[in-house]
Amino acid sequence: MTLPIIKAYKVLNQSLNLKTIMDDIHGSEREMSMIFTGRIPKKYQLETEAPFICLSNCVITPDFRSDNQTEIEKLEFVLELWTQKIEDLEPILEEVDRLLKTIGIEPIQYGMDGENELDLRIGWKKYVGIFPKNGEEK
């Protein structure tokens, strides 16, 4: 059984194309993946090592039928993308959308914030996907 949020993390983390896009924006190839869950670890210098992707605010809820039974669960999460330039958001988010759609996860909301203390832009999207209950494959 693989949790849906782990499936989302894996499909992003295993994409060579996404890594290449992020490394090109960063300006050099990085050995470590810059995709995290929960929050970005404090050991990273956010301004100099951006872009980062962070999957957060994950909620999995049963999707009940009219007979009060459930065979599926709904996954909702926020994907934060930390970049130095606004224009860097677009190529990464386009690739993220393409990858997540391959496992049935669609964007439903998006926006952008700025980080006051750091010179970074934070683009975010809220995603939703429907999966078999308990990660069972059908």
Contacts in CASP RR format, 6 or more apart in sequence:
PFRMAT RR
TARGET T0000
AUTHOR 0000-0000-0000
METHOD contacts of the structure
MODEL  1
MTLPIIKAYKVLNQSLNLKTIMDDIHGSEREMSMIFTGRIPKKYQLETEA
PFICLSNCVITPDFRSDNQTEIEKLEFVLELWTQKIEDLEPILEEVDRLL
KTIGIEPIQYGMDGENELDLRIGWKKYVGIFPKNGEEK
1 134 0 8 1.000
1 135 0 8 1.000
1 136 0 8 1.000
2 10 0 8 1.000
2 135 0 8 1.000
3 60 0 8 1.000
3 135 0 8 1.000
4 60 0 8 1.000
4 73 0 8 1.000
4 75 0 8 1.000
4 105 0 8 1.000
4 129 0 8 1.000
4 131 0 8 1.000
4 135 0 8 1.000
5 37 0 8 1.000
5 55 0 8 1.000
5 58 0 8 1.000
5 60 0 8 1.000
5 75 0 8 1.000
5 77 0 8 1.000
7 103 0 8 1.000
7 131 0 8 1.000
8 55 0 8 1.000
8 75 0 8 1.000
8 77 0 8 1.000
8 100 0 8 1.000
8 103 0 8 1.000
8 105 0 8 1.000
8 127 0 8 1.000
9 35 0 8 1.000
9 37 0 8 1.000
9 55 0 8 1.000
11 99 0 8 1.000
11 100 0 8 1.000
11 102 0 8 1.000
11 103 0 8 1.000
12 18 0 8 1.000
12 35 0 8 1.000
12 53 0 8 1.000
12 55 0 8 1.000
12 96 0 8 1.000
12 99 0 8 1.000
12 100 0 8 1.000
13 33 0 8 1.000
13 35 0 8 1.000
15 95 0 8 1.000
15 99 0 8 1.000
17 95 0 8 1.000
18 92 0 8 1.000
18 95 0 8 1.000
18 96 0 8 1.000
18 99 0 8 1.000
19 33 0 8 1.000
21 91 0 8 1.000
21 92 0 8 1.000
21 95 0 8 1.000
22 30 0 8 1.000
22 34 0 8 1.000
22 51 0 8 1.000
22 53 0 8 1.000
22 92 0 8 1.000
23 29 0 8 1.000
23 30 0 8 1.000
25 51 0 8 1.000
25 83 0 8 1.000
25 88 0 8 1.000
25 91 0 8 1.000
25 92 0 8 1.000
26 34 0 8 1.000
26 49 0 8 1.000
26 50 0 8 1.000
26 51 0 8 1.000
30 49 0 8 1.000
34 49 0 8 1.000
34 51 0 8 1.000
34 52 0 8 1.000
34 53 0 8 1.000
35 52 0 8 1.000
35 53 0 8 1.000
35 54 0 8 1.000
35 55 0 8 1.000
36 52 0 8 1.000
36 53 0 8 1.000
36 54 0 8 1.000
36 55 0 8 1.000
37 54 0 8 1.000
37 55 0 8 1.000
37 56 0 8 1.000
37 58 0 8 1.000
38 54 0 8 1.000
38 55 0 8 1.000
38 56 0 8 1.000
38 58 0 8 1.000
39 54 0 8 1.000
39 56 0 8 1.000
40 46 0 8 1.000
40 52 0 8 1.000
40 54 0 8 1.000
40 82 0 8 1.000
44 52 0 8 1.000
46 52 0 8 1.000
46 82 0 8 1.000
46 115 0 8 1.000
46 118 0 8 1.000
46 120 0 8 1.000
47 84 0 8 1.000
47 118 0 8 1.000
47 119 0 8 1.000
47 120 0 8 1.000
50 82 0 8 1.000
50 83 0 8 1.000
50 84 0 8 1.000
50 120 0 8 1.000
51 81 0 8 1.000
51 82 0 8 1.000
51 83 0 8 1.000
51 84 0 8 1.000
51 88 0 8 1.000
51 92 0 8 1.000
52 80 0 8 1.000
52 81 0 8 1.000
52 82 0 8 1.000
53 79 0 8 1.000
53 80 0 8 1.000
53 81 0 8 1.000
53 82 0 8 1.000
53 92 0 8 1.000
53 96 0 8 1.000
54 79 0 8 1.000
54 80 0 8 1.000
54 81 0 8 1.000
54 82 0 8 1.000
55 77 0 8 1.000
55 78 0 8 1.000
55 79 0 8 1.000
56 77 0 8 1.000
56 78 0 8 1.000
56 79 0 8 1.000
56 80 0 8 1.000
57 76 0 8 1.000
57 77 0 8 1.000
57 78 0 8 1.000
58 75 0 8 1.000
58 76 0 8 1.000
58 77 0 8 1.000
59 75 0 8 1.000
59 76 0 8 1.000
59 77 0 8 1.000
60 73 0 8 1.000
60 74 0 8 1.000
60 75 0 8 1.000
60 76 0 8 1.000
61 73 0 8 1.000
61 74 0 8 1.000
61 76 0 8 1.000
62 70 0 8 1.000
62 72 0 8 1.000
62 73 0 8 1.000
62 74 0 8 1.000
62 133 0 8 1.000
63 70 0 8 1.000
63 72 0 8 1.000
63 73 0 8 1.000
63 74 0 8 1.000
63 130 0 8 1.000
64 70 0 8 1.000
65 71 0 8 1.000
70 133 0 8 1.000
71 132 0 8 1.000
71 133 0 8 1.000
72 130 0 8 1.000
72 131 0 8 1.000
72 132 0 8 1.000
72 133 0 8 1.000
73 130 0 8 1.000
73 131 0 8 1.000
73 132 0 8 1.000
73 133 0 8 1.000
73 134 0 8 1.000
73 135 0 8 1.000
74 128 0 8 1.000
74 129 0 8 1.000
74 130 0 8 1.000
74 131 0 8 1.000
75 105 0 8 1.000
75 127 0 8 1.000
75 128 0 8 1.000
75 129 0 8 1.000
75 130 0 8 1.000
75 131 0 8 1.000
76 126 0 8 1.000
76 127 0 8 1.000
76 128 0 8 1.000
76 129 0 8 1.000
77 126 0 8 1.000
77 127 0 8 1.000
78 124 0 8 1.000
78 125 0 8 1.000
78 126 0 8 1.000
78 127 0 8 1.000
79 96 0 8 1.000
79 124 0 8 1.000
79 125 0 8 1.000
79 126 0 8 1.000
79 127 0 8 1.000
80 122 0 8 1.000
80 123 0 8 1.000
80 124 0 8 1.000
81 89 0 8 1.000
81 92 0 8 1.000
81 93 0 8 1.000
81 96 0 8 1.000
81 122 0 8 1.000
81 123 0 8 1.000
81 124 0 8 1.000
81 125 0 8 1.000
82 115 0 8 1.000
82 120 0 8 1.000
82 121 0 8 1.000
82 122 0 8 1.000
82 123 0 8 1.000
83 89 0 8 1.000
83 92 0 8 1.000
83 120 0 8 1.000
83 121 0 8 1.000
83 123 0 8 1.000
84 119 0 8 1.000
84 120 0 8 1.000
84 121 0 8 1.000
85 121 0 8 1.000
86 112 0 8 1.000
86 121 0 8 1.000
88 121 0 8 1.000
89 112 0 8 1.000
89 121 0 8 1.000
89 123 0 8 1.000
93 110 0 8 1.000
93 123 0 8 1.000
93 125 0 8 1.000
96 125 0 8 1.000
97 107 0 8 1.000
97 125 0 8 1.000
100 106 0 8 1.000
100 107 0 8 1.000
100 127 0 8 1.000
104 129 0 8 1.000
104 130 0 8 1.000
105 127 0 8 1.000
105 128 0 8 1.000
105 129 0 8 1.000
106 127 0 8 1.000
106 128 0 8 1.000
106 129 0 8 1.000
107 125 0 8 1.000
107 126 0 8 1.000
107 127 0 8 1.000
108 126 0 8 1.000
108 127 0 8 1.000
108 128 0 8 1.000
109 125 0 8 1.000
109 126 0 8 1.000
110 123 0 8 1.000
110 124 0 8 1.000
110 125 0 8 1.000
110 126 0 8 1.000
111 123 0 8 1.000
111 124 0 8 1.000
111 125 0 8 1.000
112 121 0 8 1.000
112 122 0 8 1.000
112 123 0 8 1.000
112 124 0 8 1.000
113 121 0 8 1.000
113 122 0 8 1.000
113 123 0 8 1.000
113 124 0 8 1.000
114 120 0 8 1.000
114 121 0 8 1.000
114 122 0 8 1.000
115 121 0 8 1.000
115 122 0 8 1.000
132 138 0 8 1.000
END
